[in-house]
Amino acid sequence: MAGGHGPARGHGGHPIHVHPVRPLYRFAAVGLGASMWFFLFYRARYDLPVLLGWRHPWDH
């Protein structure tokens, strides 16, 4: 109904072929993802008790 007849030729039975990623882009993506999680947990350390109502923002 929605597609060709049988598996696609030359693609291992799948019509989409994804090329491998260059190591520089992979390293940059891992670094950006790690820095994002570091920043989120760093801010959660200070902001989470305020968001949950355990302390007020003006308490030191």
C-alpha distance matrix in Angstrom:
0.0 3.8 6.1 8.2 9.1 11.7 14.0 15.4 18.7 21.9 20.8 21.3 17.7 16.8 15.9 18.6 22.2 25.0 28.4 31.5 33.7 37.2 39.9 41.6 38.6 38.1 41.8 41.8 38.9 40.6 43.9 42.5 40.7 44.0 46.1 43.8 44.2 48.0 48.4 46.6 48.7 51.8 51.3 50.4 53.6 55.5 53.3 51.8 55.1 55.4 51.9 52.4 55.8 57.9 60.1 60.7 60.0 63.7 64.9 65.9
3.8 0.0 3.8 7.2 9.5 11.7 13.0 13.7 17.2 20.0 18.6 19.4 16.0 14.4 13.1 15.4 19.1 21.7 25.2 28.3 30.3 33.8 36.5 38.1 35.0 34.6 38.3 38.2 35.3 37.2 40.4 39.0 37.3 40.6 42.7 40.5 41.0 44.7 45.1 43.4 45.6 48.6 48.2 47.4 50.7 52.5 50.3 49.0 52.4 52.7 49.2 49.9 53.3 55.4 57.4 58.0 57.1 60.7 62.0 63.0
6.1 3.8 0.0 3.7 6.7 8.8 9.9 10.1 13.5 16.4 15.2 16.3 13.0 11.7 10.1 13.0 16.5 19.5 22.7 25.9 28.2 31.7 34.5 36.3 33.4 33.1 36.8 37.0 34.3 36.2 39.4 38.3 36.8 40.1 42.2 40.3 40.9 44.5 45.1 43.6 45.8 48.8 48.6 47.9 51.1 53.1 51.1 49.9 53.4 53.8 50.4 51.2 54.7 56.6 58.6 59.2 58.1 61.8 63.0 63.7
8.2 7.2 3.7 0.0 3.8 6.3 7.7 7.9 10.8 14.2 13.8 14.9 11.7 11.3 9.8 13.3 16.4 19.8 22.7 26.0 28.7 32.0 34.9 36.9 34.3 34.0 37.8 38.1 35.7 37.5 40.9 40.0 38.6 41.8 44.0 42.4 43.0 46.5 47.3 46.0 48.1 51.1 51.1 50.5 53.6 55.7 53.9 52.7 56.2 56.7 53.4 54.2 57.7 59.5 61.5 62.2 61.1 64.7 65.8 66.4
9.1 9.5 6.7 3.8 0.0 3.8 6.9 8.3 10.8 14.5 14.5 14.9 11.5 12.3 11.8 15.6 18.3 21.9 24.7 27.8 30.7 34.0 36.8 39.0 36.6 36.0 39.8 40.5 38.0 39.6 43.1 42.4 40.9 43.9 46.4 44.8 45.2 48.7 49.7 48.3 50.2 53.3 53.5 52.7 55.7 58.0 56.2 54.8 58.3 59.0 55.7 56.3 59.9 61.6 63.7 64.5 63.5 67.2 68.2 68.8
11.7 11.7 8.8 6.3 3.8 0.0 3.8 6.6 9.0 12.3 12.3 11.9 8.5 10.1 10.7 14.4 16.8 20.3 23.1 25.9 29.0 32.3 34.9 37.4 35.2 34.3 38.0 39.0 36.5 37.9 41.4 41.0 39.4 42.2 44.9 43.5 43.7 47.2 48.4 47.1 48.8 51.9 52.3 51.5 54.3 56.8 55.2 53.7 57.1 58.1 54.9 55.4 59.0 60.5 62.7 63.7 62.8 66.4 67.2 67.7
14.0 13.0 9.9 7.7 6.9 3.8 0.0 3.8 6.4 9.2 8.6 8.1 4.8 6.6 7.8 11.4 13.3 16.8 19.5 22.2 25.4 28.7 31.2 33.8 31.7 30.7 34.4 35.6 33.2 34.5 38.1 37.8 36.3 39.0 41.8 40.6 40.8 44.2 45.5 44.4 46.0 49.1 49.6 48.9 51.7 54.2 52.8 51.4 54.9 55.9 52.8 53.4 57.1 58.4 60.5 61.6 60.5 64.2 64.9 65.2
15.4 13.7 10.1 7.9 8.3 6.6 3.8 0.0 3.8 6.6 6.2 7.4 5.2 5.9 5.6 9.2 10.8 14.6 17.0 20.0 23.2 26.3 29.1 31.5 29.5 28.9 32.7 33.6 31.5 33.1 36.5 36.3 35.1 37.9 40.5 39.4 40.0 43.2 44.5 43.6 45.4 48.3 48.9 48.5 51.2 53.6 52.3 51.2 54.7 55.6 52.6 53.5 57.1 58.5 60.4 61.3 60.0 63.6 64.4 64.6
18.7 17.2 13.5 10.8 10.8 9.0 6.4 3.8 0.0 3.8 5.7 7.2 6.7 8.4 8.2 11.1 11.6 15.3 17.0 19.9 23.3 26.1 29.0 31.5 29.9 29.4 33.1 34.3 32.5 34.1 37.4 37.5 36.5 39.2 41.8 41.0 41.7 44.8 46.2 45.5 47.3 50.0 50.8 50.6 53.2 55.7 54.5 53.5 57.1 58.1 55.2 56.1 59.8 61.0 62.8 63.7 62.3 65.9 66.7 66.7
21.9 20.0 16.4 14.2 14.5 12.3 9.2 6.6 3.8 0.0 3.8 5.9 7.5 8.7 8.8 10.6 9.8 13.3 14.3 17.0 20.5 23.0 25.8 28.5 27.2 26.7 30.3 31.7 30.2 31.6 34.9 35.3 34.5 37.0 39.6 39.2 39.9 42.8 44.3 43.9 45.6 48.2 49.2 49.1 51.6 54.1 53.2 52.3 56.0 57.0 54.3 55.2 58.9 60.0 61.7 62.6 61.1 64.6 65.3 65.1
20.8 18.6 15.2 13.8 14.5 12.3 8.6 6.2 5.7 3.8 0.0 3.8 5.5 5.6 6.2 7.4 6.6 10.1 11.7 14.4 17.9 20.8 23.5 26.2 24.5 23.8 27.5 28.8 27.1 28.5 31.9 32.1 31.1 33.7 36.3 35.7 36.3 39.3 40.9 40.4 42.0 44.7 45.6 45.5 48.0 50.5 49.6 48.6 52.2 53.3 50.6 51.5 55.2 56.3 58.0 58.9 57.5 61.0 61.7 61.5
21.3 19.4 16.3 14.9 14.9 11.9 8.1 7.4 7.2 5.9 3.8 0.0 3.8 5.6 8.2 9.5 8.9 11.8 13.6 15.6 19.1 22.1 24.4 27.3 25.8 24.6 28.1 29.8 27.9 28.8 32.4 32.8 31.5 33.8 36.7 36.2 36.4 39.4 41.2 40.5 41.9 44.7 45.8 45.3 47.8 50.5 49.6 48.4 51.9 53.2 50.5 51.1 54.9 55.8 57.7 58.9 57.6 61.2 61.7 61.5
17.7 16.0 13.0 11.7 11.5 8.5 4.8 5.2 6.7 7.5 5.5 3.8 0.0 3.8 6.8 9.2 10.1 13.3 15.8 18.1 21.4 24.7 27.0 29.8 27.9 26.7 30.3 31.7 29.4 30.5 34.1 34.2 32.6 35.2 38.0 37.1 37.3 40.5 42.1 41.1 42.6 45.6 46.4 45.8 48.3 51.0 49.8 48.5 52.0 53.2 50.3 50.8 54.6 55.7 57.7 58.9 57.8 61.4 61.9 62.0
16.8 14.4 11.7 11.3 12.3 10.1 6.6 5.9 8.4 8.7 5.6 5.6 3.8 0.0 3.8 5.6 7.4 10.5 13.5 16.1 19.1 22.5 25.0 27.5 25.2 24.2 27.9 29.0 26.6 27.9 31.4 31.2 29.7 32.5 35.2 34.1 34.4 37.7 39.1 38.1 39.8 42.7 43.3 42.8 45.5 48.0 46.8 45.6 49.1 50.1 47.2 47.9 51.6 52.9 54.8 55.8 54.6 58.2 58.9 59.0
15.9 13.1 10.1 9.8 11.8 10.7 7.8 5.6 8.2 8.8 6.2 8.2 6.8 3.8 0.0 3.8 6.6 10.0 13.1 16.2 18.9 22.3 25.1 27.2 24.8 24.4 28.2 28.8 26.5 28.3 31.6 31.1 30.0 33.0 35.4 34.2 34.9 38.2 39.3 38.4 40.4 43.1 43.6 43.3 46.2 48.4 47.1 46.1 49.7 50.5 47.5 48.5 52.1 53.6 55.3 56.1 54.7 58.2 59.2 59.4
18.6 15.4 13.0 13.3 15.6 14.4 11.4 9.2 11.1 10.6 7.4 9.5 9.2 5.6 3.8 0.0 3.8 6.5 9.8 13.0 15.4 18.8 21.7 23.6 21.1 20.7 24.5 25.0 22.7 24.6 27.9 27.4 26.3 29.4 31.7 30.5 31.4 34.6 35.7 35.0 37.0 39.7 40.2 40.0 42.9 45.1 43.8 43.0 46.7 47.4 44.5 45.7 49.3 50.7 52.3 53.0 51.5 55.0 55.9 56.0
22.2 19.1 16.5 16.4 18.3 16.8 13.3 10.8 11.6 9.8 6.6 8.9 10.1 7.4 6.6 3.8 0.0 3.8 6.4 9.7 12.5 15.7 18.6 20.8 18.6 18.3 22.0 22.9 21.0 22.8 26.1 25.9 25.2 28.0 30.4 29.7 30.6 33.6 34.9 34.5 36.5 38.9 39.7 39.8 42.4 44.8 43.8 43.1 46.8 47.7 45.0 46.2 49.8 51.0 52.5 53.2 51.6 55.0 55.9 55.7
25.0 21.7 19.5 19.8 21.9 20.3 16.8 14.6 15.3 13.3 10.1 11.8 13.3 10.5 10.0 6.5 3.8 0.0 3.8 6.6 8.9 12.3 15.1 17.2 14.9 14.5 18.3 19.1 17.2 19.1 22.3 22.2 21.5 24.4 26.7 26.1 27.1 30.0 31.3 31.1 33.1 35.4 36.3 36.5 39.1 41.4 40.6 40.0 43.7 44.6 42.1 43.4 47.0 48.1 49.5 50.2 48.4 51.8 52.6 52.3
28.4 25.2 22.7 22.7 24.7 23.1 19.5 17.0 17.0 14.3 11.7 13.6 15.8 13.5 13.1 9.8 6.4 3.8 0.0 3.8 6.5 9.3 12.5 14.6 12.9 12.9 16.5 17.5 16.4 18.3 21.2 21.5 21.4 24.0 26.2 26.1 27.4 29.9 31.3 31.6 33.4 35.5 36.7 37.2 39.5 41.8 41.3 41.0 44.7 45.6 43.4 44.8 48.3 49.2 50.4 51.1 49.1 52.4 53.2 52.6
31.5 28.3 25.9 26.0 27.8 25.9 22.2 20.0 19.9 17.0 14.4 15.6 18.1 16.1 16.2 13.0 9.7 6.6 3.8 0.0 3.8 6.6 9.1 11.8 10.6 9.9 13.4 15.0 14.1 15.5 18.5 19.3 19.2 21.4 23.8 24.1 25.2 27.5 29.2 29.6 31.3 33.2 34.7 35.3 37.4 39.8 39.6 39.3 42.9 44.1 42.0 43.4 46.9 47.6 48.7 49.5 47.5 50.7 51.3 50.5
33.7 30.3 28.2 28.7 30.7 29.0 25.4 23.2 23.3 20.5 17.9 19.1 21.4 19.1 18.9 15.4 12.5 8.9 6.5 3.8 0.0 3.8 6.4 8.4 6.8 6.6 10.0 11.3 10.7 12.5 15.1 15.9 16.2 18.4 20.5 21.0 22.4 24.5 26.0 26.8 28.5 30.2 31.7 32.5 34.6 36.9 36.7 36.7 40.4 41.4 39.5 41.1 44.5 45.1 46.0 46.7 44.6 47.6 48.3 47.5
37.2 33.8 31.7 32.0 34.0 32.3 28.7 26.3 26.1 23.0 20.8 22.1 24.7 22.5 22.3 18.8 15.7 12.3 9.3 6.6 3.8 0.0 3.8 5.5 5.6 6.4 8.8 10.2 10.9 12.6 14.5 15.7 16.8 18.6 20.3 21.4 23.1 24.6 26.1 27.4 29.1 30.4 32.1 33.3 35.0 37.3 37.4 37.7 41.3 42.3 40.7 42.4 45.7 46.2 46.8 47.4 45.1 47.9 48.6 47.5
39.9 36.5 34.5 34.9 36.8 34.9 31.2 29.1 29.0 25.8 23.5 24.4 27.0 25.0 25.1 21.7 18.6 15.1 12.5 9.1 6.4 3.8 0.0 3.8 5.5 5.0 6.0 8.5 9.8 10.5 12.1 14.1 15.2 16.3 18.2 19.8 21.2 22.3 24.2 25.7 27.0 28.2 30.2 31.4 32.9 35.2 35.7 36.0 39.5 40.7 39.3 41.0 44.2 44.4 45.0 45.7 43.4 46.2 46.7 45.3
41.6 38.1 36.3 36.9 39.0 37.4 33.8 31.5 31.5 28.5 26.2 27.3 29.8 27.5 27.2 23.6 20.8 17.2 14.6 11.8 8.4 5.5 3.8 0.0 3.8 5.4 5.2 6.1 8.6 10.0 10.5 12.2 14.1 15.3 16.4 18.2 20.1 21.0 22.4 24.3 25.9 26.7 28.5 30.1 31.6 33.6 34.1 34.8 38.3 39.2 38.0 40.0 43.0 43.3 43.6 44.1 41.5 44.2 44.8 43.4
38.6 35.0 33.4 34.3 36.6 35.2 31.7 29.5 29.9 27.2 24.5 25.8 27.9 25.2 24.8 21.1 18.6 14.9 12.9 10.6 6.8 5.6 5.5 3.8 0.0 3.8 5.5 5.0 6.1 8.6 9.8 10.4 12.1 14.1 15.3 16.3 18.4 19.8 21.0 22.4 24.4 25.4 26.9 28.4 30.2 32.2 32.3 32.8 36.5 37.3 35.8 37.8 40.9 41.4 41.9 42.2 39.8 42.6 43.4 42.3
38.1 34.6 33.1 34.0 36.0 34.3 30.7 28.9 29.4 26.7 23.8 24.6 26.7 24.2 24.4 20.7 18.3 14.5 12.9 9.9 6.6 6.4 5.0 5.4 3.8 0.0 3.8 5.4 5.1 6.2 8.6 10.0 10.6 12.2 14.3 15.3 16.7 18.3 20.0 21.2 22.7 24.2 25.9 27.0 28.7 31.0 31.2 31.4 35.0 36.1 34.6 36.2 39.5 39.8 40.6 41.3 39.1 42.0 42.5 41.4
41.8 38.3 36.8 37.8 39.8 38.0 34.4 32.7 33.1 30.3 27.5 28.1 30.3 27.9 28.2 24.5 22.0 18.3 16.5 13.4 10.0 8.8 6.0 5.2 5.5 3.8 0.0 3.8 5.5 5.2 6.1 8.6 9.9 10.5 12.3 14.2 15.5 16.4 18.3 20.0 21.3 22.3 24.4 25.7 27.0 29.3 29.9 30.3 33.8 35.0 33.9 35.6 38.7 38.7 39.2 39.9 37.6 40.3 40.7 39.4
41.8 38.2 37.0 38.1 40.5 39.0 35.6 33.6 34.3 31.7 28.8 29.8 31.7 29.0 28.8 25.0 22.9 19.1 17.5 15.0 11.3 10.2 8.5 6.1 5.0 5.4 3.8 0.0 3.8 5.5 5.1 6.1 8.5 9.8 10.5 12.2 14.3 15.2 16.4 18.3 20.1 20.8 22.5 24.2 25.7 27.6 28.1 28.8 32.3 33.2 32.0 34.0 37.0 37.3 37.6 38.0 35.5 38.1 38.8 37.6
38.9 35.3 34.3 35.7 38.0 36.5 33.2 31.5 32.5 30.2 27.1 27.9 29.4 26.6 26.5 22.7 21.0 17.2 16.4 14.1 10.7 10.9 9.8 8.6 6.1 5.1 5.5 3.8 0.0 3.8 5.4 5.2 6.0 8.5 9.9 10.5 12.4 14.2 15.4 16.5 18.5 19.8 21.2 22.4 24.4 26.4 26.5 26.8 30.5 31.4 29.9 31.7 34.9 35.4 35.9 36.5 34.2 37.1 37.8 36.9
40.6 37.2 36.2 37.5 39.6 37.9 34.5 33.1 34.1 31.6 28.5 28.8 30.5 27.9 28.3 24.6 22.8 19.1 18.3 15.5 12.5 12.6 10.5 10.0 8.6 6.2 5.2 5.5 3.8 0.0 3.8 5.6 5.1 6.0 8.6 9.8 10.7 12.2 14.2 15.4 16.6 18.1 20.0 21.0 22.5 25.0 25.4 25.5 29.0 30.3 29.0 30.6 33.8 33.9 34.6 35.4 33.3 36.2 36.6 35.4
43.9 40.4 39.4 40.9 43.1 41.4 38.1 36.5 37.4 34.9 31.9 32.4 34.1 31.4 31.6 27.9 26.1 22.3 21.2 18.5 15.1 14.5 12.1 10.5 9.8 8.6 6.1 5.1 5.4 3.8 0.0 3.8 5.4 5.1 6.1 8.6 10.1 10.5 12.2 14.2 15.5 16.2 18.3 19.9 21.1 23.3 24.0 24.6 28.0 29.1 28.2 30.0 33.0 33.0 33.3 33.9 31.6 34.2 34.6 33.2
42.5 39.0 38.3 40.0 42.4 41.0 37.8 36.3 37.5 35.3 32.1 32.8 34.2 31.2 31.1 27.4 25.9 22.2 21.5 19.3 15.9 15.7 14.1 12.2 10.4 10.0 8.6 6.1 5.2 5.6 3.8 0.0 3.8 5.5 5.1 6.1 8.8 9.8 10.5 12.3 14.4 15.1 16.5 18.2 20.0 21.8 22.0 22.8 26.4 27.1 26.0 28.1 31.0 31.4 31.6 31.9 29.5 32.2 33.0 31.9
40.7 37.3 36.8 38.6 40.9 39.4 36.3 35.1 36.5 34.5 31.1 31.5 32.6 29.7 30.0 26.3 25.2 21.5 21.4 19.2 16.2 16.8 15.2 14.1 12.1 10.6 9.9 8.5 6.0 5.1 5.4 3.8 0.0 3.8 5.5 5.1 6.4 8.7 10.0 10.7 12.5 14.2 15.5 16.5 18.5 20.7 20.7 20.9 24.5 25.6 24.1 25.9 29.1 29.4 30.0 30.7 28.6 31.7 32.2 31.3
44.0 40.6 40.1 41.8 43.9 42.2 39.0 37.9 39.2 37.0 33.7 33.8 35.2 32.5 33.0 29.4 28.0 24.4 24.0 21.4 18.4 18.6 16.3 15.3 14.1 12.2 10.5 9.8 8.5 6.0 5.1 5.5 3.8 0.0 3.8 5.4 5.3 6.1 8.6 9.9 10.7 12.1 14.3 15.3 16.6 19.1 19.7 19.9 23.3 24.7 23.7 25.3 28.3 28.2 28.8 29.7 27.7 30.5 30.7 29.5
46.1 42.7 42.2 44.0 46.4 44.9 41.8 40.5 41.8 39.6 36.3 36.7 38.0 35.2 35.4 31.7 30.4 26.7 26.2 23.8 20.5 20.3 18.2 16.4 15.3 14.3 12.3 10.5 9.9 8.6 6.1 5.1 5.5 3.8 0.0 3.8 5.5 5.0 6.1 8.6 10.0 10.3 12.2 14.0 15.3 17.2 17.9 18.9 22.2 23.2 22.5 24.5 27.3 27.2 27.3 27.8 25.4 28.1 28.5 27.2
43.8 40.5 40.3 42.4 44.8 43.5 40.6 39.4 41.0 39.2 35.7 36.2 37.1 34.1 34.2 30.5 29.7 26.1 26.1 24.1 21.0 21.4 19.8 18.2 16.3 15.3 14.2 12.2 10.5 9.8 8.6 6.1 5.1 5.4 3.8 0.0 3.8 5.5 5.2 6.2 8.7 9.8 10.7 12.2 14.3 16.0 16.0 16.7 20.3 21.0 19.9 22.0 24.9 25.3 25.6 26.0 23.7 26.7 27.3 26.5
44.2 41.0 40.9 43.0 45.2 43.7 40.8 40.0 41.7 39.9 36.3 36.4 37.3 34.4 34.9 31.4 30.6 27.1 27.4 25.2 22.4 23.1 21.2 20.1 18.4 16.7 15.5 14.3 12.4 10.7 10.1 8.8 6.4 5.3 5.5 3.8 0.0 3.8 5.4 5.0 6.1 8.4 9.9 10.3 12.2 14.7 14.8 14.8 18.3 19.7 18.5 20.1 23.2 23.2 23.9 24.9 23.0 26.1 26.3 25.5
48.0 44.7 44.5 46.5 48.7 47.2 44.2 43.2 44.8 42.8 39.3 39.4 40.5 37.7 38.2 34.6 33.6 30.0 29.9 27.5 24.5 24.6 22.3 21.0 19.8 18.3 16.4 15.2 14.2 12.2 10.5 9.8 8.7 6.1 5.0 5.5 3.8 0.0 3.8 5.5 5.4 6.0 8.6 9.8 10.7 13.1 14.2 14.7 17.8 19.2 18.9 20.5 23.2 22.8 23.0 24.0 21.9 24.7 24.6 23.4
48.4 45.1 45.1 47.3 49.7 48.4 45.5 44.5 46.2 44.3 40.9 41.2 42.1 39.1 39.3 35.7 34.9 31.3 31.3 29.2 26.0 26.1 24.2 22.4 21.0 20.0 18.3 16.4 15.4 14.2 12.2 10.5 10.0 8.6 6.1 5.2 5.4 3.8 0.0 3.8 5.6 5.0 6.1 8.4 9.9 11.3 11.9 13.2 16.5 17.2 16.8 19.0 21.5 21.5 21.3 21.7 19.3 22.1 22.5 21.5
46.6 43.4 43.6 46.0 48.3 47.1 44.4 43.6 45.5 43.9 40.4 40.5 41.1 38.1 38.4 35.0 34.5 31.1 31.6 29.6 26.8 27.4 25.7 24.3 22.4 21.2 20.0 18.3 16.5 15.4 14.2 12.3 10.7 9.9 8.6 6.2 5.0 5.5 3.8 0.0 3.8 5.4 5.3 6.0 8.6 10.3 10.0 10.5 14.1 15.0 14.0 16.0 18.8 19.1 19.4 20.1 18.1 21.3 21.7 21.2
48.7 45.6 45.8 48.1 50.2 48.8 46.0 45.4 47.3 45.6 42.0 41.9 42.6 39.8 40.4 37.0 36.5 33.1 33.4 31.3 28.5 29.1 27.0 25.9 24.4 22.7 21.3 20.1 18.5 16.6 15.5 14.4 12.5 10.7 10.0 8.7 6.1 5.4 5.6 3.8 0.0 3.8 5.4 4.9 6.1 9.0 9.7 9.5 12.6 14.4 13.9 15.2 18.0 17.6 18.1 19.4 17.8 20.9 20.6 19.9
51.8 48.6 48.8 51.1 53.3 51.9 49.1 48.3 50.0 48.2 44.7 44.7 45.6 42.7 43.1 39.7 38.9 35.4 35.5 33.2 30.2 30.4 28.2 26.7 25.4 24.2 22.3 20.8 19.8 18.1 16.2 15.1 14.2 12.1 10.3 9.8 8.4 6.0 5.0 5.4 3.8 0.0 3.8 5.5 5.3 7.2 9.0 10.1 12.7 14.0 14.5 16.2 18.3 17.7 17.5 18.3 16.3 18.9 18.7 17.4
51.3 48.2 48.6 51.1 53.5 52.3 49.6 48.9 50.8 49.2 45.6 45.8 46.4 43.3 43.6 40.2 39.7 36.3 36.7 34.7 31.7 32.1 30.2 28.5 26.9 25.9 24.4 22.5 21.2 20.0 18.3 16.5 15.5 14.3 12.2 10.7 9.9 8.6 6.1 5.3 5.4 3.8 0.0 3.8 5.3 5.5 5.9 7.9 10.8 11.2 11.4 13.8 15.8 15.7 15.3 15.6 13.4 16.3 16.6 16.0
50.4 47.4 47.9 50.5 52.7 51.5 48.9 48.5 50.6 49.1 45.5 45.3 45.8 42.8 43.3 40.0 39.8 36.5 37.2 35.3 32.5 33.3 31.4 30.1 28.4 27.0 25.7 24.2 22.4 21.0 19.9 18.2 16.5 15.3 14.0 12.2 10.3 9.8 8.4 6.0 4.9 5.5 3.8 0.0 3.8 5.3 5.0 4.9 8.2 9.5 9.3 10.9 13.4 13.2 13.6 14.7 13.3 16.6 16.4 16.3
53.6 50.7 51.1 53.6 55.7 54.3 51.7 51.2 53.2 51.6 48.0 47.8 48.3 45.5 46.2 42.9 42.4 39.1 39.5 37.4 34.6 35.0 32.9 31.6 30.2 28.7 27.0 25.7 24.4 22.5 21.1 20.0 18.5 16.6 15.3 14.3 12.2 10.7 9.9 8.6 6.1 5.3 5.3 3.8 0.0 3.8 6.0 6.1 7.8 9.9 10.9 11.9 13.8 12.6 12.7 14.2 13.0 15.8 14.9 14.1
55.5 52.5 53.1 55.7 58.0 56.8 54.2 53.6 55.7 54.1 50.5 50.5 51.0 48.0 48.4 45.1 44.8 41.4 41.8 39.8 36.9 37.3 35.2 33.6 32.2 31.0 29.3 27.6 26.4 25.0 23.3 21.8 20.7 19.1 17.2 16.0 14.7 13.1 11.3 10.3 9.0 7.2 5.5 5.3 3.8 0.0 3.8 6.0 6.9 7.7 9.6 11.3 12.4 11.5 10.5 11.3 9.5 12.2 11.7 11.1
53.3 50.3 51.1 53.9 56.2 55.2 52.8 52.3 54.5 53.2 49.6 49.6 49.8 46.8 47.1 43.8 43.8 40.6 41.3 39.6 36.7 37.4 35.7 34.1 32.3 31.2 29.9 28.1 26.5 25.4 24.0 22.0 20.7 19.7 17.9 16.0 14.8 14.2 11.9 10.0 9.7 9.0 5.9 5.0 6.0 3.8 0.0 3.8 5.7 5.3 6.2 8.7 10.1 10.3 9.7 10.0 8.4 11.8 12.1 12.6
51.8 49.0 49.9 52.7 54.8 53.7 51.4 51.2 53.5 52.3 48.6 48.4 48.5 45.6 46.1 43.0 43.1 40.0 41.0 39.3 36.7 37.7 36.0 34.8 32.8 31.4 30.3 28.8 26.8 25.5 24.6 22.8 20.9 19.9 18.9 16.7 14.8 14.7 13.2 10.5 9.5 10.1 7.9 4.9 6.1 6.0 3.8 0.0 3.8 5.4 5.0 6.1 8.5 8.6 9.5 10.9 10.6 14.1 13.8 14.6
55.1 52.4 53.4 56.2 58.3 57.1 54.9 54.7 57.1 56.0 52.2 51.9 52.0 49.1 49.7 46.7 46.8 43.7 44.7 42.9 40.4 41.3 39.5 38.3 36.5 35.0 33.8 32.3 30.5 29.0 28.0 26.4 24.5 23.3 22.2 20.3 18.3 17.8 16.5 14.1 12.6 12.7 10.8 8.2 7.8 6.9 5.7 3.8 0.0 3.8 5.5 5.2 6.1 5.1 6.0 8.3 9.0 12.2 11.2 12.3
55.4 52.7 53.8 56.7 59.0 58.1 55.9 55.6 58.1 57.0 53.3 53.2 53.2 50.1 50.5 47.4 47.7 44.6 45.6 44.1 41.4 42.3 40.7 39.2 37.3 36.1 35.0 33.2 31.4 30.3 29.1 27.1 25.6 24.7 23.2 21.0 19.7 19.2 17.2 15.0 14.4 14.0 11.2 9.5 9.9 7.7 5.3 5.4 3.8 0.0 3.8 5.5 5.1 6.0 5.3 5.8 6.0 9.6 9.7 11.6
51.9 49.2 50.4 53.4 55.7 54.9 52.8 52.6 55.2 54.3 50.6 50.5 50.3 47.2 47.5 44.5 45.0 42.1 43.4 42.0 39.5 40.7 39.3 38.0 35.8 34.6 33.9 32.0 29.9 29.0 28.2 26.0 24.1 23.7 22.5 19.9 18.5 18.9 16.8 14.0 13.9 14.5 11.4 9.3 10.9 9.6 6.2 5.0 5.5 3.8 0.0 3.8 5.5 7.7 8.5 8.9 9.2 12.9 13.4 15.4
52.4 49.9 51.2 54.2 56.3 55.4 53.4 53.5 56.1 55.2 51.5 51.1 50.8 47.9 48.5 45.7 46.2 43.4 44.8 43.4 41.1 42.4 41.0 40.0 37.8 36.2 35.6 34.0 31.7 30.6 30.0 28.1 25.9 25.3 24.5 22.0 20.1 20.5 19.0 16.0 15.2 16.2 13.8 10.9 11.9 11.3 8.7 6.1 5.2 5.5 3.8 0.0 3.8 5.6 8.0 9.8 11.3 14.7 14.3 16.4
55.8 53.3 54.7 57.7 59.9 59.0 57.1 57.1 59.8 58.9 55.2 54.9 54.6 51.6 52.1 49.3 49.8 47.0 48.3 46.9 44.5 45.7 44.2 43.0 40.9 39.5 38.7 37.0 34.9 33.8 33.0 31.0 29.1 28.3 27.3 24.9 23.2 23.2 21.5 18.8 18.0 18.3 15.8 13.4 13.8 12.4 10.1 8.5 6.1 5.1 5.5 3.8 0.0 3.8 5.5 6.9 9.4 12.3 11.9 14.6
57.9 55.4 56.6 59.5 61.6 60.5 58.4 58.5 61.0 60.0 56.3 55.8 55.7 52.9 53.6 50.7 51.0 48.1 49.2 47.6 45.1 46.2 44.4 43.3 41.4 39.8 38.7 37.3 35.4 33.9 33.0 31.4 29.4 28.2 27.2 25.3 23.2 22.8 21.5 19.1 17.6 17.7 15.7 13.2 12.6 11.5 10.3 8.6 5.1 6.0 7.7 5.6 3.8 0.0 3.8 7.1 9.8 12.2 10.7 12.8
60.1 57.4 58.6 61.5 63.7 62.7 60.5 60.4 62.8 61.7 58.0 57.7 57.7 54.8 55.3 52.3 52.5 49.5 50.4 48.7 46.0 46.8 45.0 43.6 41.9 40.6 39.2 37.6 35.9 34.6 33.3 31.6 30.0 28.8 27.3 25.6 23.9 23.0 21.3 19.4 18.1 17.5 15.3 13.6 12.7 10.5 9.7 9.5 6.0 5.3 8.5 8.0 5.5 3.8 0.0 3.8 6.6 8.5 6.9 9.4
60.7 58.0 59.2 62.2 64.5 63.7 61.6 61.3 63.7 62.6 58.9 58.9 58.9 55.8 56.1 53.0 53.2 50.2 51.1 49.5 46.7 47.4 45.7 44.1 42.2 41.3 39.9 38.0 36.5 35.4 33.9 31.9 30.7 29.7 27.8 26.0 24.9 24.0 21.7 20.1 19.4 18.3 15.6 14.7 14.2 11.3 10.0 10.9 8.3 5.8 8.9 9.8 6.9 7.1 3.8 0.0 3.8 5.5 5.5 8.8
60.0 57.1 58.1 61.1 63.5 62.8 60.5 60.0 62.3 61.1 57.5 57.6 57.8 54.6 54.7 51.5 51.6 48.4 49.1 47.5 44.6 45.1 43.4 41.5 39.8 39.1 37.6 35.5 34.2 33.3 31.6 29.5 28.6 27.7 25.4 23.7 23.0 21.9 19.3 18.1 17.8 16.3 13.4 13.3 13.0 9.5 8.4 10.6 9.0 6.0 9.2 11.3 9.4 9.8 6.6 3.8 0.0 3.8 5.6 7.9
63.7 60.7 61.8 64.7 67.2 66.4 64.2 63.6 65.9 64.6 61.0 61.2 61.4 58.2 58.2 55.0 55.0 51.8 52.4 50.7 47.6 47.9 46.2 44.2 42.6 42.0 40.3 38.1 37.1 36.2 34.2 32.2 31.7 30.5 28.1 26.7 26.1 24.7 22.1 21.3 20.9 18.9 16.3 16.6 15.8 12.2 11.8 14.1 12.2 9.6 12.9 14.7 12.3 12.2 8.5 5.5 3.8 0.0 3.8 6.4
64.9 62.0 63.0 65.8 68.2 67.2 64.9 64.4 66.7 65.3 61.7 61.7 61.9 58.9 59.2 55.9 55.9 52.6 53.2 51.3 48.3 48.6 46.7 44.8 43.4 42.5 40.7 38.8 37.8 36.6 34.6 33.0 32.2 30.7 28.5 27.3 26.3 24.6 22.5 21.7 20.6 18.7 16.6 16.4 14.9 11.7 12.1 13.8 11.2 9.7 13.4 14.3 11.9 10.7 6.9 5.5 5.6 3.8 0.0 3.8
65.9 63.0 63.7 66.4 68.8 67.7 65.2 64.6 66.7 65.1 61.5 61.5 62.0 59.0 59.4 56.0 55.7 52.3 52.6 50.5 47.5 47.5 45.3 43.4 42.3 41.4 39.4 37.6 36.9 35.4 33.2 31.9 31.3 29.5 27.2 26.5 25.5 23.4 21.5 21.2 19.9 17.4 16.0 16.3 14.1 11.1 12.6 14.6 12.3 11.6 15.4 16.4 14.6 12.8 9.4 8.8 7.9 6.4 3.8 0.0
